[in-house]
Amino acid sequence: IAYPRIHMHPLISTRIRMGISGAFTNFDATGTETLKSSSNKTTSGDVGDDVFIPTVWLELASQDNGWALGIDWLPTTEIGSESKTRPDTDTDDASDTSGTNRARAEVTGHYTIYATIPVKAAFLKLGYVSADVETKELLATGTSYGNETVNGMLIGVGVDRDLPNGFFVRGEISYTDYDEISLTGSADADSVSNKVDADIDATAIRLSVGKAF
């Protein structure tokens, strides 16, 4: 009896790719501040900051249809570093003092879980972003703000170009829309606090070098 031959083929052929990236990133933050004494949103602002951000990434890529799943990680970076000097105009609050206020923030543990989908000679990138924002302010009033975890969604497009020995280069542009965050300052001697609500977006041009295994 002759039995038919059965050929077993893997359903999906994959490989590991890893690399490093450098992203020229513009952070744009808009926000409002609720003042301690009035409880009214009387101030608002829009702050932009350009930052160069290095990251490392690892992804699992299909050799059959070109899709990939990956994670991109940034240990820490500083965004925004500004100072402003003003007189005390809120005379009904004994804890408001004139002086120089310095504010900056550090983003730590920033990671992106993403998928890339081939579109002709390029790829579409979709991702979920999460990071911890640590405030590093020095305020004349002595108030300090806490830290916050912020999440967001990323969309981008890019292209890969193969090099010898499994190496490749990648260029991409992306936009990240972070969720709004709300920070409440510590209470001063009058037991009142400022509150800041902010919305952060980021636009990045990223260059990468990777290796496929």
Beta strands, then each sheet from edge to edge (+ up, - down):
strand 1: 14-34
strand 2: 41-62
strand 3: 68-86
strand 4: 99-119
strand 5: 122-135
strand 6: 148-162
strand 7: 167-178
strand 8: 181-184
strand 9: 195-212
sheet 1: 8+ 9- 1+ 2- 3+ 4- 5+ 6- 7+
end
